[in-house]
Amino acid sequence: MELAHTHDDDAFRAELRAWLAGHPPPPPPTEVGPALRDRDLAWQRSLYAAGYAGIAWPREYGGRGLSLTQQMIWYEETARAGISHVNSLFVGVSHAGPTIIADGKVVAPIGLTARAGRSVVEHVRAGARYDEMRPGMFEPAARLADLDADGVWAQVLYPSVTLAGAKTYGDDRELQRFCVRSYNEWITDFCAAGQERLFAQAIIPTTGVDDAVEKMTMMPSEVFARNFWATFMIDTAGLELRHHLNLDHVMWSTDNPHSGTDWPNSRITMDRQFRGLPLDDVRKLVHTNARTLYRIPAPAESAG
């Protein structure tokens, strides 16, 4: 994508650089948790007061309404100032928010993507405040602690907001490619802090074969049974018919941290769902198939 700078773009860069020089973000706390969210919230309020919050959001929704070129300038100048965008507010402000309000349409019930540990009667479609969510929904170290509590070693993170495809971001090619790149860079950074236990599932653009090939190392070209994998949470009938599929390509999902999860009781759900199945089949569904597909290293054997 080629972005030409205008006089307005140069003026925006000068304005932003001057503001950042006089308003450095507060130093990050030494530990994750409430202190980190408080720090990020204070920084976001400072940005909002200066007119820099929600830079990609339309003005009518309280954002800055920056062009794609100005958004790139924003990321260049904040990176120059040493500011990280991987924080407890990134998904809501920079990712989920613009997705929800794209073209003035609500496109996904994102409130259901952050409900781990909540009763079904507490589920809401419209989202929740960060102080109402478990830190493991947006902080890598806290996510690992949640996995430990649930008896899960590793997790593959699917792009919840775009499960319907990158078209969720819109049909405009430049906008979709920008959003895809932004998400893929963020989820890569998130998983990099996961001590080889968190694995990213990237988004592929739907704006054409050439764009898709940029993001993929290979494209499936044979039949479903050989080139596609399926996941499920609770599917009694499917388990009874499992041998009509390629059993090596079926994987059980905890759905953590979404509304379908039984966290932190996944092992109870497993006991109920897989009762009576051969151990070899269960091992494939909950362990071997995912490790093979995503090339996840085996956890170290415990001593003793």
N, C-alpha and C positions, 0 to 999 in steps of 0.2 A: 504494500500500500504506500503510495507516494503522497506525502502531505506537504503542501506549499505554505510557507509562513507569510502572513499578511502584516500590515502595520499594527492592527489590533492584537495579533498574536504576540508581536514583539513587545507591545505595551503591557500585555498581560504578564509576560515573563518578567519584565522589569518590576511591575507592581508586586508580583508574588515573591520574587527574590528579596525585595526590600522588606516585605512583611515577615518572611521567614527569618531574616537576619535579626529582627527585633523580637521575635516570638518563638524561641526554641521550645520544643515539647518538654514536658517534665521527664526526669530520668525514670527509666523503668524500675519497678520494685525487684527485689532479689528473689522473690518467690511468686508463683502463679496463685491465682485465687482472687478474692475480693479486692485486694490492693491493686492488682493489675487492671481489673475492670474499672475501678475508680480513677486510675491514672488515664486510661483510654477515654473514659467518659469526659474527664476534665479537658483533655486535649481536643476532643470532638466539639465540646461546647465553645472552646476558644476558636476553632475553625468556623463554627456556625456564626459566632458574633462578628467575625471578619468577612463573612460571606463566602467561605470556602468549604462549607459542609455539603455533601451530596453533589460533588462537582458535575456528575453526569445527569443528575436529576433535572427535569424540566423546572423552570422558574415557578410555574403554577403549583408545583408540589413542594416548594421551599428550597429547591436546589439552585445551582449556579447556571445550569443549562449550557455548559461549555461545549464548544465544538470538539471533534475528535482531535484536531491539532492541539487545541488548548488543553485537552485532557492529557495528551502525551507530554506537553510542556509541564503540566502539574507534576507528573510522575518523574520527569527528568530533574526538576528543581528540588523536589522533596528528597529524591535520592541523593542529589548533590549536597543537601543539608544533613544527610545521614539519618533520615526519618524512615522507619520501617512501616510497611503497610500491612504486615501480618500481625494483626492484633485482635482483641476480643470484639471489635466492632466492624471488622472488615466485611464479613459476610452480609450483615444487615445493611450497612451504608453503601458499600461499593458493589455488592453482587445481587443480593435478594431484592433490595429496594428498587433498583432500576428495572429488574425483571418484572416485578409486580405491576409497575405503572407504565410499562411499555405500551405505547399507543393508547393510554388511558384504560387499559383492560387488566382485570385481575386474571392472571394466567395460571396460577398454581396456589393451592392451599398450604403455603409454606409453614403455617403454624404447626402442621402435623409432622414436620421434619425435625422438631426439637422437643420431643415429649418423653424421652426416656425417664423412668422413675415416677411418672405421673399416672394417676388413675384415668381410666377411659372417660370418666365423667368430667375430667378437667381438660380434655382435648379441645382446642380451639383452632379454627382455620386461619384466623387473621394474624397469627404470630404472637410473640410474647417478648417482654423486656429481658435484657440479658441477665439482670439480677434475679429473674425467675427461672432461668435455665441452669442446668448443671454445667459447670465450667468445662467438662469433657466434651461439650458440643462445639467448642471453639478454641480450646487450648490443648496442644498435643500432649503435654505431660499429664494433664488431668484426664485425657481420653485413655491413656495407658492405665491409669489407676482404675478407671471404670471397667476396662477389659479385665484387669486382675480380679475385680470384685465379681465379675460374671463368669470367671473361669475360662476366658477366651484369650488365646495367645496373640493372634494376629487378626487384622481387619482390613478388608478392601473397601475403600470409600468410593461409593458411586455418587455422581453429581445429581443430587436430589432435585434441584430446581429445574434441571433440564432432562429429566428422564424421558420426556416426550421428544427430545432431540434439541439440537442447537437452534432450531427454528423458533424456540421459545424466546430467544433474544430479538427476533424480528427477521424480516426478509431482506433488509438492507445488507449488502455484502460486506461493506466496510465495518458497519456496526457489529455484525455477527462475528466477523473475524477478530475484531478488537476484544469483544466480550469473551470469546473462546480462549484467546491467548491470555487474557487477564486471569480467568478462572484457572487455567492449566498451570500458570506460573504460581498462583497462590496455593493450590492444592499440593503442588510439588514441594514448596517450602514447608507447608504444614506437615507433610509426611516425612520430610527430611529430618524433622525433630522427633520422629517416632521410634528411634532406636531399632530400626529394621523390623518393626511390628505393624506399621501403618503403610498401606500401599494405595497409590492413587489410581483412579480410573479416569482417564482424560476424556474431554469432550471433543468430538469430531465435527467440524463445520458441515452444514448441509447446503452450502452455496455453490457446489459443483465438485466434480471429481478431482480437479486439480487442487482445490483447497483441502479436500479430505485427504488426498495422498500426502500432502505436506505434514499431516499430523499422524499418519499411520505408517507403520513399517511393513504391513502386509494387508491385503484385502481378501476376505473369504471368497472362494469361487466354486466350492463344491456343495454337496448336499448338506442339509441341516444337521443330520446325525454326526457328521464328521467335523463341521466347522462352526457350530454354534453351541453355546452353553446355556443352561437354564438355572435359575435360582427360585427357591420357594421358601415360605415361612411355615405355614401349616397347610398340608395337602394330603389328607388321608387317602383319598381315592387315587391321587397321583402316585403315592408310594406303593399302593397295591398293583398299579400298572407300570411300575418303574422299568420293568424289563422290556417294555415296548419302546423305550427310549434308549439312548446310549448312556448307560449308568455311569460311565466315566466322565460324562459332561453335565451332571446334575449336582447342584450344590445347595446346601441349606444355609439360610441367612438368619441372623439374629435381628435384623432391621434396626439395630441400635444406631442413632438415637431417635428414630422415628416412632410414629404412633403405634406401629405394629409390634414393637419390641416388648419382650417380657423381662427386660433387664430389671434387677440383677438375678433373675430366676431362669435363665436360659437352660440350665442343666435339667431343671424340672420339666420344662417343655420338651426337651430332647427325650427324656425318659418316657414320657407319655406317648410321644409321636412315633418313636422308633421301637417301641416295645414289640417283641416278636420277630423283628427283622434280623437276618444274619449279621453278625458282627462285622464281617468283611464289607457288606453293603453300607452299613452305618459309617464305617471308617471312611469309605469313599465320599459319602455325602457330606460329612462334617469336617473332613480333614484333607484326605489325599487329593481329591479333585481340585480343590482350590489351590493347594500348594503347587500342584503340577501346572495349572493354567497360569497362575500369576508368578510362578517361580519364587515362591516364598521359602526362605531357608527354614529348616526344622529348628525348633527351640532346643537349646542345649539340654542335655540330660541332667536331671538333678542329681546331686551327689548323695551317696548313702543308700 
